[in-house]
């Protein structure tokens, strides 16, 4: 049995293909995304510091991922990434940052993961690809699914101020954000 809370040592490392280079300095579009807490988040109205991290797809325990999932650079590690944000959430709150996860999965699927791993903040669904299309976010296709690549946006007052891409290993992402924000406020 595969333990999706842990990362194998031999995962292929994604390369920086420049797919997020155009995002720095962009304003978030006037798009509303549904969240796992039942709210709707209006992105263009976000105030203060916000982190939005993306991940391709979580699965339920026992669910089989698409063939070759572990060989796709950057695909494996969604649950460890989410759990890393969960485990570092108090420190992120102390940095006065709002945190949101993001995937193209429907909210119902995201809620399963939120409940299973006790996420303390909402996950946003871009199932309709509104944000993905508006910002030309990086994606990849596997087994008939179009999924977001793993990246993180640090946003201030609805403007993208920093980007972490590619994120590898996935469970290092929250620490990268904390280190980045601590450098801004020594």
N, C-alpha and C positions, 0 to 999 in steps of 0.2 A: 504494500500500500504506500502511496506517495503522500508525504506530509507537506501540504501546501503552505504551512506556516513557516517552513524553513526553506532556505535557498540551497540548491546543489552547488558544489564547488566549481563545476565545469560549464557553467552557463556562458554562452557567447556574449561578448561585450558589444553593445551597439556603438556605431560610429556617429560622429557629429556630421550629419549630411546637410547642415545649414537650414533645415526645415523650419526653424523658429527664429532665424536671424531678422526677419521682417517685423517681428512682434514688439521689439523694444521701443518704448515711447508711444505705442498705440493706445488710444482710448478704447475702453470696452464698449461694445455696441449696445444699443437700447434693445436688449433681448432679455426675456424672462425665462428662467429655467426652473423646473420643478425640483424640489428637494425632498429627501427622505423623511423630514419632519413634518411634511404636509404643507410647507410654505412654498412660495414662489419667490425667487430671487431676481430682482431687476438689476442686472449687471452694471448698467451705466449710472446707477444711483449709489453705488458702493462708496462709502466714506471711510476714511482712515486706512490702515494697513490691512491687507487681505492676502492670503495665500490660497491659490487654487492649484492643486496638484492633480494631474490626470493619470489614469491607469487604463490598460486595455479592457480587462474583464476579470471579474471574480467568478468563482464557481462554488456550488454547494459541495459539501463533503461527499465524496463518492462519485461526483459528476466527472465524466471524462472530458478532458480538454481536447481541442482539435489536434489531429495528427501532426506531429512534429513541433508542437507548441514550445518545448524546451530548446529547440534548435533555432527558433526565431530570436535574433538579438533583441533583448529588452522586453520580450513578451512575458516571461515567467517572473512572478514576484509581486502580484497585485495584493494579495492578503498580507505578506510581510510589510509592504509599503504602507498599507492602511494601518496595520498594527503599530508600526513605528510612529506614525503621526498620533495615534491614540496614546501611546506610551510617553510621548513628548508633549502632549497637549497642555499640561500645566505650565511647562516652561514657555511654550508659545503664547499662552494667555498672559504670562508675566511680561512678555514683550509687546503686549497690547495689539495682538494680531488675531483677526478672524480667519478661520481655516475652513476650507471646503474641498472635498474630493470631487472628482469629475470623471464620468465615463459615459459611453453611449448606451449603456444598458438601461432598460426600462426601470423606473423607480421601484417597482415591485421586486425585481431581482436584487437591486441595490439594498432594499430594506432587509432582505434575508441576511446579507453580510453584516449590515449595521447591527442587527439584533444578535447575530451569532458571535461577533467579536467585540460587542459593546462599544461602538463608536460614540464618542461624546459630542460630535458635531455632524451636521448634515452632509450628505453626498448629493451632488447635482447630476441630473440626467440630461444629456444632450442627444437623446434618442432620435429627435427630429433633425439633428445635425445643424441647427440654426447657428450656434456659436462656431462649430467646426467650419462651416462654409463662410461665415462672416469674417473670421480671422485667418482663414486658410491654415487651420491647425494640422499638424502632421498625423497621418493615419497609415495603417497597413491593412492588407486583406489576407484572411486565412479562412478556409473552409466556408466560403460564401459570406463571411462576416467582414464588415468594415469596422475597424477599431482604432481608437486613439493610441498614438505612441505615448510613451511616458515622458512627461515634461512637467515643470513647475513654474508658475508665474507668481512673482511678488508684485503686488499692485498697491498703489497708493492713490486714494481718491479717484478710482476707476481708470487709472493710467498704469500701463505695464512698465515697471521700473527695473525689473531683473528677471532673467530666465535661467532655469537650470535644465539643460538639455545636452546630450542625453543623460538620463538618470540611470546610474549603475553603480553598485547594485541598488536595487529598489529600496531596500531598508535603510540606505544611507541618506535618503532624501530629506527627511525631517531634520536631521543633524546639519545638513548643508544649509537649510533655511535658517536654523538657529544661529549658526556661525555667521552667515551673511548679515542677519539682522543685528547681531551683537557688534559686528564691525561698524555698522552705521551709528550705533549708540554705545560707544565705549564707556 
